[in-house]
Amino acid sequence: MEGYSAKVLIVDDDASARKILQSRLRAMNVQVLVASSGSEALDQIRRETPAIVLLDLQMPQMSGIDVLRSLKREGLETTVIVVTAHATIEAAVEAMKEGAYDFITKPVDVKHLEIVLGKAFEREALRAQSRFLQTEMEGRLVQVVTENPAINTLLQLARRAASSSSTILVLGESGTGKEVLARSIHRWSPRANYPFTVVNCVAIPDQLLESELFGHERGAFTGAHQLKRGKFEIADRGTVFLDEIVEVPASIQTKLLRVLQDHEFERVGGTRTIRTDIRVIAATNGDLERAMREGSFREDLYYRLNVVSLKLPPLRERKEDIPVLIEYFLRKYAGELKKPVKLLAPGTLDDLTAYHWPGNVRELENVIERAMVLSTGEQIGPEDLPPQVTAGPRRDTFRGKEFHEAVKEFKRWAIQDALKRSHGNQTKAAEILGLQRTYLAKLIRLLEIKVVPSLTEKDRS
């Protein structure tokens, strides 16, 4: 048990019994907390979340059985070992029914205590490992797949950064694989055997995000019927991935900065400082620098997050990755669907490569999964792909044409595609293409493209 950092709470109304247990536990190099009553024990468990509780059964006002029932009712997780001088089969059975893990008698035999505590510590370690494996299962079969030199260079930098505890900021469009990269960094780091915890800052309402991150005390607000440990507390010694960090409200940014600087915080409604050893990886597809200039994101928090910055390029800028990603997803979903791995029919790869992939790798994965589910033949053909993928120009569209004519044809297709995606709104189409609105209107006239005005533009006229 040497070096084990878990807390053990001694609950006994007898001061001399507490002192004896306290001295024996300290000799075992264990962090010790004490409580002299059942109500004080519950307060300690809510605040300190000890891993193990040594609980006396016979106490005035609130007995050990009452404490066990309160723990069950409030959903407080801790391993309880009942300690009593009144050892009877009936008492043991009742304590076990109410959730006690084990049962020892007074006077406490030191060797027996060490054996029981050793088993309890092993149980806690297994529970922690179970939580870790659950997070791993959630991200199973996920890895960075690439043939792109720029991404390989980025991965080398990520591996070097993984060995430290420095904060990492991952940038990139939605679907480029920011969480996949974060999970890889966690696996490469010394924290790999501890939790990888994901918090999607845009998916949680502002009023709940603070509780999700920092936890809350019982009664902190309406509906807080029991203590809740936040992600920063649960992920101790592991990694917390904060997705869409740009969406964190200003009211929480100050507390987040303190966690990054000092590794400490208070639960919502609490006054006790909690220390945590975590590594934070933040990600966003938004413009953090713009948010900082506009005053919606703290400058000091931005620089604290941006210790190591990694930017993932969109899939349209790494076309050489499309074939290897397709092969990876074909094998993945063949295994999940218990089907043979299918090949692509002639022309299918041309469609997949020519498509602009606004949803990036995530969209490509969805397209391949869909094709594996719907395809009835031995190969996946263009007919198994979604309409938006096959609507783009095929290579044979330009084959045999004079250069300027092929360029003109591609411009016509690109503008028509942008107009379709913007539902005929030329202002939005210009934004998609990165063109001035007036220049787009000029190209539409020159290329003789028919435009169906959007409802907004009709209304304006």
N, C-alpha and C positions, 0 to 999 in steps of 0.2 A: 504493500500500500504506500510505500515511500514515494513522495512526490505527487501523490494524488491530490488534486486541488478541490475536490468536491467538499461541500459543507455538510456537517453533521449537527443536528439540533438535539440537545438533551432536554427532555421535558419531565420534570419531577418537582413535586412540592417540598421534598426533603432536601435542604441545602447541603447536608453532608453527603447524601447520595449523588447529588450533582457534581460536587467537588471531586469525588472518587472517580466517577466516569470521565470528567473533564481531564484529570491528570493522566488517565490511561489512554485517552484518545490523543492527547497532545504528544504522548510518547510514541504514538503510531504516526506522527507527522500528519494529522488531519486537522482541518479548520473546524473549530468548535463554536457553536452558538448555544445559549442556554435560555430556558423559560421555566418559570416557577408555577405556572398554571395553564389550564387548557386554553383559556382565552388569549393569554400571552403567546402561547404556542401557535395558535392560528394566525395572530398578527405577524409573528416572525416568519411563518411559512409563506404568507401572502407577500411579505416584503423581500425576504432573502432567498426564497425558493431553494431550500436545502435539498440535497440529493437524498439524504437519509435522516430519519427521525427516530430517536430512541425514546419511546413513549411509555411513561408509567401509567398503569391502569387505574390505580386507586388514588384519586385526587379529589379534594372537595369542590363543590359547585359544578365543575365540569370534569367528568371522568375521561379516562383515555378512550373508552368506547364512544363517548359523545364527540370527542375530537375526531375519531375515525369517521363517524357519520357526517360530521360537518365537512371534512375533506371530500368525501364522496359527493355530498350535495353540491358543493361549490366547484367540483371538477378540478381540484388542486392535485397535481401529480407529484407524488413523493413516495419513497420506499419507507414504510413504517415497520420498525422492529419493536414489539411490545416487551417492556421490562417490568416485572412485578414480583413481589414477595409472596403473592397469593396465587401460586400456580395451580390451577385446576384444569381438568379437561374441558369443562364447560366454558371457563374464561377464554381458553385458547381457541376453542371452536367459534365462540362469539366474535372474538377479535379477528379471526381469519375471515369470517363471513362479512365483516365490515371493511375488509381490505388490507389487514395487516399482512406483511410479507413473512415474518418469522416471530419467534417467541422465545425469550430467555428469562431466567429467574434470578432473583437476588438471594444471597450475595452473588455478584457477577464473577464468574470465572474468567480470568484474562484470556486464556487460550481459546475458550469457547467464544468469547466476544470477538476475538480476532478472526476466527473461522466464519462466524455469522456475518461480520462486517465485510470480510473478503468476498463472500458469496453475493452480498448486497451490492458491493462495488462492481462485481462482474456483471450483475443484472443491469446496473445503470449503464455500463459500457456497452452492453448488447443493445439496450434501448437506443443509445446514441448512434450505434452503428446501424440499427434498423432505420432510424430517421435519415441517416446519410445515404443508405442504399435506396430509400424511397426517392430521394431527390435525384440520385443517379439513374433510377429507372425512368423517371420523368424525362430525363435528357438522354436516354439510351440511344445507341446507334447514331449519335450526332457527332460529326467531326467536320473539320474544315477540309474541303476537297478542292484542289486547285492545280492548275498547270501554269498559272499566271506568275511571271517573275516578280511583279510588284507585290503581290500577295505573299509569295514565298519570303520576300525580304521583310514584309510586315510580320510574318509568323516568327521569323528569327528574332526580331525585336521583341515580340510578345513573350517568347521563351526566356529571353534575358530579363525582362521586367518581372516575369512570374516568380522569380526566386526572391524578390524583395516583398515588402509589405506596402509599397507605395501605391497610391490611388491611381487608377488607370481610367482614362476617358476614351470610350469607343464611339466613333462618329460614322455616319453612313445613312443612306436612305433606308426606308422601311423594307425589310425582307432581305437585306444584304448579308445577314448572318452575324449580327452583333452579339446576340446571346450565345450562339455557337462558339464564337471566339472567346467570350467571357468564360464559358464552361471549360474550354481548352486551357486557358490561363490558370484556372483553378486546379485542374488536373495536373498541370506542370509544376504547381507551387508546393511548398512545404505544408500547406493547409489542405492538401488533397484528401486526407482522411477525415476531414471535418465538413460540416454542412455547406452546401452551395445554395443560397437562398435568393429567390427572385422576387422583386417587388416592382410591379408595373405601376408607375406613378400616375399614369393617365387613366388607368382603369378603376382607380379607387377614389371615391369622392373626397374632397378636401377635408371634410370634417372627420373622416375615418382614417385618412392617411397617417396622421400623427399617431393615433393609437396603433396602427399597423406597424409602424416603424419603432416606436418607443414603448409600446404597451400602455396599460392604464391600471390604476388602483381601483379596488372595489368602491363603487359609489362616486367615481370621478365625474360622471355625467349620467343623465337619464339612460337607463338600459345597461349600465355597467354593473351587473349583478355580481360579478366575481373578478378577481385579479386576472389580468391578461399580460403575458410576457410578449414583448414586441420582437420584431425580426432581428434587431441589433442585439438583443439579449439571447435569443434562441441560437443565433449563428455564432456564438462565442468561439473564437479560434478558427472560424471558417471565413467564407467570402459572402458578401452581400452584393447582389447585382441590382442596381437601381436603373430600371429601364425608363426612358423618356424623362430624364432628370430635369429637362427644361420646364416640365409641367409642375414641379414642386412649388407650392404657393410660398409667398414671401414670409408668411407667419411661421413656416417650418424650417426655412433655410437657415435661420440663426442656430437652431438646435442641431441641424445637420452639420453645420460648420464646426460646432463644438465637439461632436462625435469624431470628426475627421482630425481635429487638432489635438484634443485631449483624451479621446477614447472614453468619454463618460457622458451620462445624461440622467434625467429623471423621468420616470413614467408620468403619463398624464394624471394629474391629481395627486402626485407624490412629491415628497421633499427629500427622500434619501437618494444620494448619488450612486449610480450603478456604473461600474467600470466594465468595459468590454474590449476584447482583443479581436478585432475584425479587420478584414481587408475589403475595401469598397471598390467595385468596378461600376462606373456609371456609363450610360449610353443615351444617345438621342439622335433623332433624325432632323431635329430642329436646329435653328441657328442660335447657339448659345451666346456668341459674341454680340449679335444683334440684340438679344434679350437683355444682355448686360448693359449695352449702350442705352437701351430704352428704359432701363431702371427696373425691369421686372425680375432680374436675376442679379444676385449680389456679386460684386466684382471679386471680393476676397474668397467667396465660395468657388467661383469659377477657377481662380488660380490654384486653389487647394485641390480641386478635382483634376485639373489639367497638368498633373505632374508628368505623366506619360500619356501621350495622345496617339491613338491608332485610328486611321481612317480607312474604312472599307469602300472600295470603288463599286459602283453599280454594275450589274451583270452586263449591261450593254457596252461597258468599257473593258470587259474581260471575256470576249466571245470565245476564246480558246478553252474556257472552262465549261462551256455548254455541253460538249460531248462527254467529258468525264463526269460531270454532274448527272447527266442523263443515265449513264451506265450505273452510277452509284444508286440513284433512285429506282432504277429498274430492278436491281438486285435487292434493294431494301424491301420494295413492295411485293416482289415475287415471294420473298420469305414470309412477309406478313399475311399475304393472301393465299399462301400455299399453292402458287402457280409456278410453272416454268418461266425462267427469264426469257423475255421476248426481245427480238431484234426490231430495228426500225426498217420499215419498207422504204424503197428508193423514193427520194424527194421529201421524206418526212423530216430528216435532219436539216434540209434546206429551209423548210418552213420554221423550224424551231430556232435556227441560227439567225434568220432574217428578222424575226420578231423583236420588238424593242424592250420587252420585259419590264413594264413599269412597276410590277410587284417583285422584281428581282428573283433571287434564288427561291424564296418561299413560293412565288407564283409558279416557277418551273417545277418545283416538287409537286404542287397541287395538280398541275397539268399531267405529269407522268403518273401520279396515283390514279387520276381519272381515267387515263388511257389504259392502265393495267386493269382497272375494274370493268371498263366498258368493251374493251377489245375482245372480239370473238375468234379472230384468226390467230395464226401462228406469229404474225408480225403486227406491229403497230403502224398504221398508215395515217395519212392526213385526215381521213374521215373520223379517226378516233380523237382528234384534237379539237379544242374549243374553236368556235368561229373566229374569235378575235386573233387567234394565232395564225390561222390559214388565210386571213384576209389580206395579209401583207404581200408585197411583190415577190415572186419567185425569181430565182436567178435566170431561168429561161425567159423571163419577161424582157430582159435587156440583152440577151444573147443575140449576136448578129447585127445589133443596131450600132449606128455611128455614135461616137462618144457623146457629143452634145445632145443628141436625141435621147440617149439613155439617161443622161443627167436630167433632162427636161421631164422625162417620164417618171423618174424617181421623185423629183420635186412635186409633181402633180399628185403622186401617191401619198407623199408625206403630208401635204397640206390637206388632202381629202381625209386622211386618217385623223389628223389633229382636229379638223372640223367635226368629224364624227364623234370623237371623244369629248368634245366640248359642246355637243348637241347644237352645232351651228353657231355658237357664240364666237365671233371672230376675235374679240379681245382675249378670251381665254385660249383660243387656238394660237394666237400670237405668243402668249406666255409659254405654252407648251413647246412651241418651236424656237423660242428665244429670239423672236423677231419683233420689230416695231409694228404697231397696229397698222400704220399707214403703208409700210413696206409689204405687209401681208396682203393688204387690199390691192396693191399694185400687182403682185404676183398672181393673185386670183384672176385679175383682168387679163394679164398677159397669157396665162395658161388656159384661159377660157374654162375655168372651173365653175360649175353651177353650185350655188350656195342656197340652202334653205335657211332663212333667218331664224334665229332662236326667238322664243316668246318674248324674252327681255328686249331684244333689239326691235321686234315689231312694236312693242309697247312704247319704246322710245320715239319711234317714228309716228 
